[in-house]
Amino acid sequence: MSDLAIFAISTQRMEWLSARQSAIASNIANADTPGYRARDVAPFSSYLDGSQIELTVTSPAHQSTDAGQRFPVQTSDRSGGEVKHSGNTVSLERELIRAGQIQGNHTLAVSIVRSFHQMLASAVRG
């Protein structure tokens, strides 16, 4: 079943959500760090266009392809123009909203995979 596109895309989506959640957690942790710039990952749609090169691991000795490498974290210019006197661009309210959106997106992705898996299991039994 792992060869089905919906499972591959869902896996990538969940890895992207994990990388984004890590970036947001880092933003929240550094909310009072002078000069810290809010960070985020590129939108998931940019990874679906086929421009990303993905390594395939066929041996345990190969290089790992964890989410941090596949979805690099970068400084976000979406700060809304709010820069604190210290040069920090983190808005706790905005980061908490993003964290909530990520949780909802993760729940949706898991529900889609679960439903598709149940449909496949029903078709096989049927």
N, C-alpha and C positions, 0 to 999 in steps of 0.2 A: 504493500500500500504506500510505501514511502516514495514510490516513483510518480505518484499522482501529483499534478501541479498544485492542487489546492493545499496539500500538506506541505509542499516545499515553500509556497508563498506564505502560508500561515506561520511556518517556522521562522522564515526570514522576518516577517512582521513582528513576531514576538521577540526576536533577538534585537530588532530595531527599537522596540518599545523598552526593552531592558537597557539598551545603551542610552536612550533618551532619559529614562528614569534616573540613571546614574549621573548624567549631566545635571539634571535638575536638583538631585540630592547634593551635588557638589556646589551648585549655586546657593542653595539654602544654607549649607555649612559655611559658606564664605560671604554671607550677607553683610557682615560688618568688616570685611577685610579691605583695607584701603587699596584703591586701584584695581580691584578685581572686576573683571568684565564678565557679564552673564554669558553662559555657554549653552549650546544646543547642538543637535545633530541635524544634518540636512533632511528635508522632507522625505518620507518613505517613497513617494512617487519617483524621486530621482534614482532610486535603486531598481525600480521596475523597468526603466527604459532600456536596460541591457548594456548600459555604459560601464557598469561596475564589473571588474574582473573578479571572479570568485575562484579561489583555490579549492582543489579537490584533494582530500586526504585519503590515500589508499593504503597507507602504512603508518604504524604508530611513530615511526621515525620522521615523518613529514612535519612541516611547519604547521602550527595550530592556526585555525581561522576563527578566533573568538570574535564576539560582537564588537569589542573595542577597536579591532583592526578593520572590520568590515564596515562599521559605521563610525567614522572618526568624529570626535567631538571638536567643535570649533567655536570661536567667539561669535556670539549672536549679536547682530545689529538691530534686533527687534526689541530694543529696550524701551521704546516709546519716548525716547528723548529725555528720560529721567536719569540724570546722573547726580549722585550725591556729591557733596562738597569734597569727600575723600576720593572721588573718581570711581566709586563703585556703581555698577549699573544694575544690581540685583534688586528686584521688587518682590518681596516675600508673597504678597497677594497674587501676583502674576505666576510665580513659581508654584504656589499651592493649587491654583486653578489648572495649570498644566499637569501637575501630578494627578489631579482628579480625572482629567481627560485621559491620561495614559491608563489609569486604572479601568476606566470604562471601555477604552479600546482593547485592552487586554482581555477583559471579560467577554467582549463581543467576539474576538478572535478565537478564544477557547470554545465558546458556544457554537460557532460555525464549524470548527473541526469536530466537536462532539456530535453535532447533528449529521454531518457528512459521514462520520464513522458509523453512526447508527443506521443510516440509509444503506451503506455498503453491507453491514452485517445483516440487515433485513433481506437484501437482495441475494446474499449468499445462502441464507437459510431457506429462503422462499421457494 
